[in-house]
Amino acid sequence: MPGQDRRVRRSQRLLREALVALIPEKGYDRITVQDILDRADVGRSTFYSHYRDKDDLLLAGFDDLRTDLKRDLDALSPGVPPHPTSPTGVIFAHAYRHRDLYKALCGRRGGTVAQRHLHRLVSDLLRDHLRPHIETAGSDLPVDVAAAFYTSAALGMLTWWVDQDFRPGPAALASIYQRLAAPGLLAALAAPASTPPSSIEKHTGTSHGRPAPG
């Protein structure tokens, strides 16, 4: 029912906001479900009707984050594959609009669970948008390797940016990232890798981003 749906969404929003607010204060690892309930002013039965534990609550928030980022990226140029580094610009802009959230996820008190989920989200996003560029170029660069490399670079800059209180602005940070990342990526797309693909695939189990045959 509409009224019940609104109450459910409100409870879920309050719980997510409580978790995000608590992470910088206590550190993710030290937060208990009771801490979240007290901050959100939500009953225990309501919490467990939606989530198994605080990790499940955190993961649900990443589902919303993934949807937001995908929508922002699709809005860049509908029907046209964006520049290989475009997803990071979207991430930086989103982080700036939701600074409290990213302070919780990328700050020193975010914990390994939050950082692992964020790494997976960004890696998936970059992999999806690097794949058509790599395949169109006929490059022997495994997409999983490229995504792993540029995810680490993007998250490293994002963590540094959080520590700098989001200065410079997102456009300036995206420009810096592109200046650092684009030349190497475009060069890799234009020429075969110096390491034979078979050597890379032996260690990654991938072939142009797809699992190697068993």
Phi and psi in degrees as GROMACS dihedral restraints (atoms count N, CA, C in turn):
[ dihedral_restraints ]
;  ai    aj    ak    al  type     phi  dphi    fc
    3     4     5     6     1   -55.6    20    10
    4     5     6     7     1   -44.7    20    10
    6     7     8     9     1   -63.0    20    10
    7     8     9    10     1   -41.1    20    10
    9    10    11    12     1   -67.5    20    10
   10    11    12    13     1   -39.9    20    10
   12    13    14    15     1   -60.9    20    10
   13    14    15    16     1   -40.6    20    10
   15    16    17    18     1   -64.0    20    10
   16    17    18    19     1   -39.7    20    10
   18    19    20    21     1   -66.3    20    10
   19    20    21    22     1   -39.5    20    10
   21    22    23    24     1   -62.1    20    10
   22    23    24    25     1   -48.2    20    10
   24    25    26    27     1   -62.6    20    10
   25    26    27    28     1   -38.1    20    10
   27    28    29    30     1   -65.1    20    10
   28    29    30    31     1   -44.1    20    10
   30    31    32    33     1   -62.4    20    10
   31    32    33    34     1   -43.6    20    10
   33    34    35    36     1   -64.0    20    10
   34    35    36    37     1   -40.5    20    10
   36    37    38    39     1   -64.1    20    10
   37    38    39    40     1   -43.5    20    10
   39    40    41    42     1   -62.6    20    10
   40    41    42    43     1   -39.2    20    10
   42    43    44    45     1   -68.2    20    10
   43    44    45    46     1   -42.4    20    10
   45    46    47    48     1   -64.5    20    10
   46    47    48    49     1   -43.8    20    10
   48    49    50    51     1   -63.7    20    10
   49    50    51    52     1   -37.2    20    10
   51    52    53    54     1   -64.6    20    10
   52    53    54    55     1   -43.7    20    10
   54    55    56    57     1   -62.6    20    10
   55    56    57    58     1   -46.3    20    10
   57    58    59    60     1   -60.8    20    10
   58    59    60    61     1   -40.1    20    10
   60    61    62    63     1   -69.5    20    10
   61    62    63    64     1   -32.4    20    10
   63    64    65    66     1   -78.0    20    10
   64    65    66    67     1   -28.7    20    10
   66    67    68    69     1   -57.7    20    10
   67    68    69    70     1   -50.1    20    10
   69    70    71    72     1   -66.0    20    10
   70    71    72    73     1   -25.3    20    10
   72    73    74    75     1   -78.8    20    10
   73    74    75    76     1   -46.1    20    10
   75    76    77    78     1  -112.9    20    10
   76    77    78    79     1   -21.1    20    10
   78    79    80    81     1    88.9    20    10
   79    80    81    82     1   136.7    20    10
   81    82    83    84     1   -57.5    20    10
   82    83    84    85     1   -42.9    20    10
   84    85    86    87     1   -63.9    20    10
   85    86    87    88     1   -25.8    20    10
   87    88    89    90     1   -92.7    20    10
   88    89    90    91     1    -8.4    20    10
   90    91    92    93     1   -75.1    20    10
   91    92    93    94     1   135.6    20    10
   93    94    95    96     1  -108.2    20    10
   94    95    96    97     1   162.5    20    10
   96    97    98    99     1   -58.6    20    10
   97    98    99   100     1   -38.0    20    10
   99   100   101   102     1   -63.1    20    10
  100   101   102   103     1   -37.8    20    10
  102   103   104   105     1   -57.9    20    10
  103   104   105   106     1   -43.6    20    10
  105   106   107   108     1   -65.7    20    10
  106   107   108   109     1   -42.6    20    10
  108   109   110   111     1   -62.9    20    10
  109   110   111   112     1   -43.2    20    10
  111   112   113   114     1   -63.7    20    10
  112   113   114   115     1   -42.9    20    10
  114   115   116   117     1   -69.7    20    10
  115   116   117   118     1   -39.9    20    10
  117   118   119   120     1   -82.5    20    10
  118   119   120   121     1   -15.8    20    10
  120   121   122   123     1    57.3    20    10
  121   122   123   124     1    49.4    20    10
  123   124   125   126     1  -124.6    20    10
  124   125   126   127     1   143.6    20    10
  126   127   128   129     1   -73.7    20    10
  127   128   129   130     1   154.4    20    10
  129   130   131   132     1   -61.0    20    10
  130   131   132   133     1   -40.8    20    10
  132   133   134   135     1   -63.7    20    10
  133   134   135   136     1   -35.9    20    10
  135   136   137   138     1   -65.0    20    10
  136   137   138   139     1   -43.2    20    10
  138   139   140   141     1   -58.1    20    10
  139   140   141   142     1   -51.0    20    10
  141   142   143   144     1   -75.9    20    10
  142   143   144   145     1    -9.2    20    10
  144   145   146   147     1   -77.4    20    10
  145   146   147   148     1   -15.1    20    10
  147   148   149   150     1  -115.6    20    10
  148   149   150   151     1   -32.9    20    10
  150   151   152   153     1  -135.4    20    10
  151   152   153   154     1   147.9    20    10
  153   154   155   156     1   -76.0    20    10
  154   155   156   157     1   -40.5    20    10
  156   157   158   159     1  -163.0    20    10
  157   158   159   160     1  -173.4    20    10
  159   160   161   162     1   -68.1    20    10
  160   161   162   163     1   -29.9    20    10
  162   163   164   165     1   -64.4    20    10
  163   164   165   166     1   -38.9    20    10
  165   166   167   168     1   -65.9    20    10
  166   167   168   169     1   -38.7    20    10
  168   169   170   171     1   -62.5    20    10
  169   170   171   172     1   -44.2    20    10
  171   172   173   174     1   -61.3    20    10
  172   173   174   175     1   -45.4    20    10
  174   175   176   177     1   -63.3    20    10
  175   176   177   178     1   -38.3    20    10
  177   178   179   180     1   -61.4    20    10
  178   179   180   181     1   -37.0    20    10
  180   181   182   183     1   -64.3    20    10
  181   182   183   184     1   -33.4    20    10
  183   184   185   186     1   -70.7    20    10
  184   185   186   187     1   -29.3    20    10
  186   187   188   189     1   -61.6    20    10
  187   188   189   190     1   -43.5    20    10
  189   190   191   192     1   -65.5    20    10
  190   191   192   193     1   -40.0    20    10
  192   193   194   195     1   -63.1    20    10
  193   194   195   196     1   -42.5    20    10
  195   196   197   198     1   -61.4    20    10
  196   197   198   199     1   -42.6    20    10
  198   199   200   201     1   -62.6    20    10
  199   200   201   202     1   -43.8    20    10
  201   202   203   204     1   -61.3    20    10
  202   203   204   205     1   -48.2    20    10
  204   205   206   207     1   -65.3    20    10
  205   206   207   208     1   -40.7    20    10
  207   208   209   210     1   -63.3    20    10
  208   209   210   211     1   -41.4    20    10
  210   211   212   213     1   -63.7    20    10
  211   212   213   214     1   -43.4    20    10
  213   214   215   216     1   -64.4    20    10
  214   215   216   217     1   -39.0    20    10
  216   217   218   219     1   -69.3    20    10
  217   218   219   220     1   -41.6    20    10
  219   220   221   222     1   -63.5    20    10
  220   221   222   223     1   -26.7    20    10
  222   223   224   225     1   -77.6    20    10
  223   224   225   226     1   -10.2    20    10
  225   226   227   228     1   -62.1    20    10
  226   227   228   229     1   -53.1    20    10
  228   229   230   231     1  -157.0    20    10
  229   230   231   232     1    85.5    20    10
  231   232   233   234     1   -53.6    20    10
  232   233   234   235     1   128.8    20    10
  234   235   236   237     1    81.0    20    10
  235   236   237   238     1    -2.8    20    10
  237   238   239   240     1  -121.1    20    10
  238   239   240   241     1   124.4    20    10
  240   241   242   243     1   -59.7    20    10
  241   242   243   244     1   124.0    20    10
  243   244   245   246     1   -71.6    20    10
  244   245   246   247     1   169.8    20    10
  246   247   248   249     1   -54.5    20    10
  247   248   249   250     1   146.2    20    10
  249   250   251   252     1   -53.0    20    10
  250   251   252   253     1   -30.2    20    10
  252   253   254   255     1   -94.1    20    10
  253   254   255   256     1     2.0    20    10
  255   256   257   258     1   -57.8    20    10
  256   257   258   259     1   -40.3    20    10
  258   259   260   261     1   -55.6    20    10
  259   260   261   262     1   -34.2    20    10
  261   262   263   264     1   -68.5    20    10
  262   263   264   265     1   -34.9    20    10
  264   265   266   267     1   -62.0    20    10
  265   266   267   268     1   -40.0    20    10
  267   268   269   270     1   -63.3    20    10
  268   269   270   271     1   -42.8    20    10
  270   271   272   273     1   -63.4    20    10
  271   272   273   274     1   -45.5    20    10
  273   274   275   276     1   -63.8    20    10
  274   275   276   277     1   -41.1    20    10
  276   277   278   279     1   -65.1    20    10
  277   278   279   280     1   -41.4    20    10
  279   280   281   282     1   -64.9    20    10
  280   281   282   283     1   -41.3    20    10
  282   283   284   285     1   -61.6    20    10
  283   284   285   286     1   -37.8    20    10
  285   286   287   288     1   -68.3    20    10
  286   287   288   289     1   -37.2    20    10
  288   289   290   291     1   -72.0    20    10
  289   290   291   292     1   -24.1    20    10
  291   292   293   294     1  -124.7    20    10
  292   293   294   295     1    57.7    20    10
  294   295   296   297     1   -61.5    20    10
  295   296   297   298     1   -39.4    20    10
  297   298   299   300     1   -61.6    20    10
  298   299   300   301     1   -40.8    20    10
  300   301   302   303     1   -62.8    20    10
  301   302   303   304     1   -46.4    20    10
  303   304   305   306     1   -74.6    20    10
  304   305   306   307     1   -27.1    20    10
  306   307   308   309     1   -61.4    20    10
  307   308   309   310     1   -40.2    20    10
  309   310   311   312     1   -68.4    20    10
  310   311   312   313     1   -41.5    20    10
  312   313   314   315     1   -77.0    20    10
  313   314   315   316     1   -39.6    20    10
  315   316   317   318     1  -104.1    20    10
  316   317   318   319     1   -10.5    20    10
  318   319   320   321     1   -70.9    20    10
  319   320   321   322     1   174.1    20    10
  321   322   323   324     1   -63.0    20    10
  322   323   324   325     1   -21.0    20    10
  324   325   326   327     1  -103.2    20    10
  325   326   327   328     1    11.6    20    10
  327   328   329   330     1   -69.4    20    10
  328   329   330   331     1   -29.4    20    10
  330   331   332   333     1    83.4    20    10
  331   332   333   334     1   161.6    20    10
  333   334   335   336     1   -69.3    20    10
  334   335   336   337     1   -30.5    20    10
  336   337   338   339     1   -65.2    20    10
  337   338   339   340     1   -49.0    20    10
  339   340   341   342     1   -61.9    20    10
  340   341   342   343     1   -43.7    20    10
  342   343   344   345     1   -66.6    20    10
  343   344   345   346     1   -36.6    20    10
  345   346   347   348     1   -65.7    20    10
  346   347   348   349     1   -42.3    20    10
  348   349   350   351     1   -65.7    20    10
  349   350   351   352     1   -40.9    20    10
  351   352   353   354     1   -65.7    20    10
  352   353   354   355     1   -40.7    20    10
  354   355   356   357     1   -60.3    20    10
  355   356   357   358     1   -43.4    20    10
  357   358   359   360     1   -65.2    20    10
  358   359   360   361     1   -41.2    20    10
  360   361   362   363     1   -62.1    20    10
  361   362   363   364     1   -49.4    20    10
  363   364   365   366     1   -66.0    20    10
  364   365   366   367     1   -39.6    20    10
  366   367   368   369     1   -62.3    20    10
  367   368   369   370     1   -43.7    20    10
  369   370   371   372     1   -62.8    20    10
  370   371   372   373     1   -42.1    20    10
  372   373   374   375     1   -63.2    20    10
  373   374   375   376     1   -47.0    20    10
  375   376   377   378     1   -66.8    20    10
  376   377   378   379     1   -39.1    20    10
  378   379   380   381     1   -60.7    20    10
  379   380   381   382     1   -44.8    20    10
  381   382   383   384     1   -61.4    20    10
  382   383   384   385     1   -33.8    20    10
  384   385   386   387     1   -95.9    20    10
  385   386   387   388     1   -15.7    20    10
  387   388   389   390     1   -82.8    20    10
  388   389   390   391     1   -31.2    20    10
  390   391   392   393     1   -53.7    20    10
  391   392   393   394     1   -51.7    20    10
  393   394   395   396     1   -63.2    20    10
  394   395   396   397     1   -33.2    20    10
  396   397   398   399     1   -66.3    20    10
  397   398   399   400     1   -43.9    20    10
  399   400   401   402     1   -67.0    20    10
  400   401   402   403     1   -42.1    20    10
  402   403   404   405     1   -70.0    20    10
  403   404   405   406     1   -40.6    20    10
  405   406   407   408     1   -63.7    20    10
  406   407   408   409     1   -38.3    20    10
  408   409   410   411     1   -75.1    20    10
  409   410   411   412     1   -11.3    20    10
  411   412   413   414     1    65.8    20    10
  412   413   414   415     1    26.9    20    10
  414   415   416   417     1   -75.2    20    10
  415   416   417   418     1   150.9    20    10
  417   418   419   420     1   -91.5    20    10
  418   419   420   421     1    11.9    20    10
  420   421   422   423     1   -76.1    20    10
  421   422   423   424     1   116.2    20    10
  423   424   425   426     1   -64.1    20    10
  424   425   426   427     1   127.4    20    10
  426   427   428   429     1   -62.8    20    10
  427   428   429   430     1   -33.4    20    10
  429   430   431   432     1   -65.0    20    10
  430   431   432   433     1   -37.1    20    10
  432   433   434   435     1   -68.2    20    10
  433   434   435   436     1   -45.1    20    10
  435   436   437   438     1   -61.7    20    10
  436   437   438   439     1   -44.1    20    10
  438   439   440   441     1   -62.9    20    10
  439   440   441   442     1   -40.9    20    10
  441   442   443   444     1   -63.6    20    10
  442   443   444   445     1   -42.3    20    10
  444   445   446   447     1   -64.6    20    10
  445   446   447   448     1   -49.2    20    10
  447   448   449   450     1   -77.5    20    10
  448   449   450   451     1   -23.4    20    10
  450   451   452   453     1   -65.7    20    10
  451   452   453   454     1   -45.3    20    10
  453   454   455   456     1   -61.3    20    10
  454   455   456   457     1   -40.2    20    10
  456   457   458   459     1   -66.0    20    10
  457   458   459   460     1   -44.9    20    10
  459   460   461   462     1   -64.8    20    10
  460   461   462   463     1   -43.8    20    10
  462   463   464   465     1   -71.8    20    10
  463   464   465   466     1   -31.6    20    10
  465   466   467   468     1   -62.4    20    10
  466   467   468   469     1   -44.5    20    10
  468   469   470   471     1   -67.0    20    10
  469   470   471   472     1   -39.1    20    10
  471   472   473   474     1   -64.0    20    10
  472   473   474   475     1   -41.8    20    10
  474   475   476   477     1   -64.8    20    10
  475   476   477   478     1   -42.8    20    10
  477   478   479   480     1   -60.0    20    10
  478   479   480   481     1   -42.1    20    10
  480   481   482   483     1   -63.5    20    10
  481   482   483   484     1   -42.4    20    10
  483   484   485   486     1   -58.6    20    10
  484   485   486   487     1   -43.8    20    10
  486   487   488   489     1   -64.5    20    10
  487   488   489   490     1   -26.0    20    10
  489   490   491   492     1   -90.2    20    10
  490   491   492   493     1    12.7    20    10
  492   493   494   495     1    57.8    20    10
  493   494   495   496     1    40.7    20    10
  495   496   497   498     1    61.2    20    10
  496   497   498   499     1    39.1    20    10
  498   499   500   501     1  -121.7    20    10
  499   500   501   502     1   133.8    20    10
  501   502   503   504     1   -70.9    20    10
  502   503   504   505     1  -175.9    20    10
  504   505   506   507     1   -69.3    20    10
  505   506   507   508     1   171.0    20    10
  507   508   509   510     1   -62.1    20    10
  508   509   510   511     1   -37.6    20    10
  510   511   512   513     1   -65.2    20    10
  511   512   513   514     1   -41.5    20    10
  513   514   515   516     1   -65.6    20    10
  514   515   516   517     1   -40.7    20    10
  516   517   518   519     1   -65.8    20    10
  517   518   519   520     1   -41.7    20    10
  519   520   521   522     1   -61.8    20    10
  520   521   522   523     1   -37.8    20    10
  522   523   524   525     1   -64.9    20    10
  523   524   525   526     1   -42.2    20    10
  525   526   527   528     1   -62.3    20    10
  526   527   528   529     1   -45.4    20    10
  528   529   530   531     1   -59.7    20    10
  529   530   531   532     1   -44.7    20    10
  531   532   533   534     1   -63.9    20    10
  532   533   534   535     1   -40.1    20    10
  534   535   536   537     1   -62.4    20    10
  535   536   537   538     1   -36.3    20    10
  537   538   539   540     1   -79.8    20    10
  538   539   540   541     1   -39.8    20    10
  540   541   542   543     1   -92.7    20    10
  541   542   543   544     1   -38.6    20    10
  543   544   545   546     1   -61.6    20    10
  544   545   546   547     1   -44.5    20    10
  546   547   548   549     1   -57.8    20    10
  547   548   549   550     1   -44.0    20    10
  549   550   551   552     1   -67.2    20    10
  550   551   552   553     1   -40.8    20    10
  552   553   554   555     1   -67.4    20    10
  553   554   555   556     1   -46.1    20    10
  555   556   557   558     1   -65.2    20    10
  556   557   558   559     1   -35.6    20    10
  558   559   560   561     1   -66.1    20    10
  559   560   561   562     1   -39.2    20    10
  561   562   563   564     1   -66.5    20    10
  562   563   564   565     1   -34.0    20    10
  564   565   566   567     1   -73.1    20    10
  565   566   567   568     1   -28.4    20    10
  567   568   569   570     1   -85.5    20    10
  568   569   570   571     1   -19.1    20    10
  570   571   572   573     1  -139.2    20    10
  571   572   573   574     1   152.1    20    10
  573   574   575   576     1   -60.0    20    10
  574   575   576   577     1   147.6    20    10
  576   577   578   579     1   -64.6    20    10
  577   578   579   580     1   150.5    20    10
  579   580   581   582     1   -70.8    20    10
  580   581   582   583     1   -26.5    20    10
  582   583   584   585     1   -93.0    20    10
  583   584   585   586     1   127.5    20    10
  585   586   587   588     1   -54.2    20    10
  586   587   588   589     1   138.2    20    10
  588   589   590   591     1   -54.3    20    10
  589   590   591   592     1   -36.2    20    10
  591   592   593   594     1   -60.9    20    10
  592   593   594   595     1   -33.3    20    10
  594   595   596   597     1   -69.3    20    10
  595   596   597   598     1   -41.0    20    10
  597   598   599   600     1   -66.9    20    10
  598   599   600   601     1   -45.7    20    10
  600   601   602   603     1   -63.6    20    10
  601   602   603   604     1   -30.1    20    10
  603   604   605   606     1   -60.0    20    10
  604   605   606   607     1   -35.2    20    10
  606   607   608   609     1   -93.9    20    10
  607   608   609   610     1   -27.9    20    10
  609   610   611   612     1   -98.4    20    10
  610   611   612   613     1   -19.8    20    10
  612   613   614   615     1    71.7    20    10
  613   614   615   616     1    23.7    20    10
  615   616   617   618     1  -126.3    20    10
  616   617   618   619     1   158.3    20    10
  618   619   620   621     1  -139.8    20    10
  619   620   621   622     1   104.2    20    10
  621   622   623   624     1    54.9    20    10
  622   623   624   625     1    39.8    20    10
  624   625   626   627     1    89.1    20    10
  625   626   627   628     1    -4.6    20    10
  627   628   629   630     1  -109.1    20    10
  628   629   630   631     1   149.4    20    10
  630   631   632   633     1   -58.4    20    10
  631   632   633   634     1   139.2    20    10
  633   634   635   636     1   -69.1    20    10
  634   635   636   637     1   145.2    20    10
  636   637   638   639     1   -57.2    20    10
  637   638   639   640     1   143.8    20    10
